Amino acid sequence: MTSIAFRVLQDRAEAEDVAQEVFLAYHRRHPADAPYAAAWLHSAAAHTALNTLRGRRRRERREAAEARLQQPNRPDPSRVLEDRERDQAVRAALARLPERAAAVLALRYSGLSYGEVASAMGVGINQIGTLLRRAEAAFRKEVSVP
């Protein structure tokens, strides 16, 4: 029986554990002198070894998944560089815009509503849409110019 389990598991200690488990299961359920004992023990050894192997594989997959989750997400260096260059280009374009246009863009794209932008800028809420559209057009022109 141990040899059957060893062929499946390729681990002597695990094969011995499987054999012991199978013997105990047989002893609890069947008489020792049953005529089918050898066949039952061999079959049970094979099935128990296969279940042990499946359990090992599931555990390895689960542990690998947990290890991936615990690893800090390291950003791709080229992605970090691209993001940094894009941020610098945006800041440079905003710096070249008139102060009012840059302010309306910064306020609106930082999450403020039209009403909050209007209040901060000291203008009526009905003017914000026009100011924002003009500021966006000026910004696009600044970004597209080499």
Secondary structure, 3 states (H helix, E strand, C coil): CHHHHHHHHCCHHHHHHHHHHHHHHHHHHCCCCCCCHHHHHHHHHHHHHHHHHHHHHHHHHHHHHHHHHHCCCCCCHHHHHHHHHHHHHHHHHHHHCCHHHHHHHHHHHCCCCHHHHHHHHCCCHHHHHHHHHHHHHHHHHHHHCC
